[in-house]
Amino acid sequence: MAAPVRLQVFLARVGLGSRRACEQLVLGGRVRVNGEVVRQLGTKIDPERDVVEVDGRRVSAVTGFRYYLVYKPVGYVTTVRDPRGRPTVMDLIPRDVRVYPVGRLDIDSEGLVLLTNDGQLAYRLMHPRYGVEKEYRVLVEGRLSDQALDRLRRGVVLDDGVTSPARVDVLGRESDRTWLRVVLHEGRKRQIRRMIAAVGGRVERLVRVRLGPLRIGKLRPGQHRPLTPVEVQTLWQGWRHGSTDGGSD
């Protein structure tokens, strides 16, 4: 039996925020212990025996959930291991960390990839029903016409069906190339490249810069960082309230 610990201290230790933030979780009625809502800050628990839930999700001192944002460079595959011996995103984080990529990003694309061992969160990020936005910067050869851009926004016919409407904005032009901002809710294989090809263009560079509320920020190719407790909490709060802030390559 572990030594009893105050509930808000336990929540802070497992990474749900500062002591003060965890006190607000308790006072707000968002924490259950053994199925019962607890609002008393002086409550003590046994971390090894008591079942603690925040917003309906169990938290544990021994769960050891880990979350990393990685800037995947071109030439890396988004898998744990590759039978062809190509470098993977796992080569970009400490070797003693057991996590898995959430979703995919093709070998010739770059940008944000989330790695975690939190299966419930990974499921919510990938499942179409939650409609998590994915945002990209896309460099396209040539200049797409207004008609082509409208087709991308409305949805285009691919070999696996019509794509859902996308947000597409022109960010700028470089001689005979165009930078686009593309935001999708879907995650089909090589979707953006196929969409651009369907309207007569060709993708030269594709960078994922956002996954839901998570942004690539100042990360550079090959770099990684852990998620902050606030970022993890923000992800779960988005679904608790029925929305997320916001594709595939």
C-alpha positions, 0 to 999 in steps of 0.5 A: 500500500502506497502512502496516502497523498492529497488528490491535487498533489497526485494530479500534479505529479501525473502531469495534469498541470500545476498544483493550482490548476489541479485544485481547480479541476477538483473544485470544478467537479471534474475529478472522480475517485472510485466513481464518486465526484470529489470536490474536497481539496483535503481528500487523500488517496492511495495512488496504487489502489484508488481509481482516479478519473479526470473528465471521465478518463482514468489517470494513474501514477504508473501509466507513464503516458508520454507525448512527443512532437517531432518534426519529421524530415523528408526521407523518414517514414512514419512507422516504428520500424521499416523492413527496408531499413529506411530511417523512421521517426523513432530514430528522432527521439530517445531510444528508451521511450516506447511510443508510437506514431499517431497517423502517417506522413509520407516519406516525401512529406515533412512536418509535425508528427505526434508520438505517444503511448496513450492509445485512447488519445491516439484513437481520438486524433485519428478517428474520422468522427472527431474531425480533427483538423490537420493544417499544411503548407503546400508548395505547388508548381505553377499557378492554380486557377481560381476554378481549380482552387474552388474545386479543392475547396468543394471537394474533388473526385479521387479513385477512393471517392469525393473528398470532403470540403477543404479550406484552401488559401493562397499564401504567396507566390515564388516565380512560377510556384504557389504556396497554399495553406490547406486544412483538412479533416480527412486522412486519406493516403497521399490525399493532398498530392492526389487532390492537387494532381486532380486539378492539374497541379503538382506538389513540390513541397508539403509541410504539416504545421498543425494537428488539432491545437498542436502547432509545430512552432519553432521545431526544425527538421529532426527536432522533437519536444515533449508536450506540456501538461497544458497541451495534453489537457487542451486536447482532452478538453476539446473533446469534452466540450464537443469540439477541437481546434483545428487531413493528410498528405 
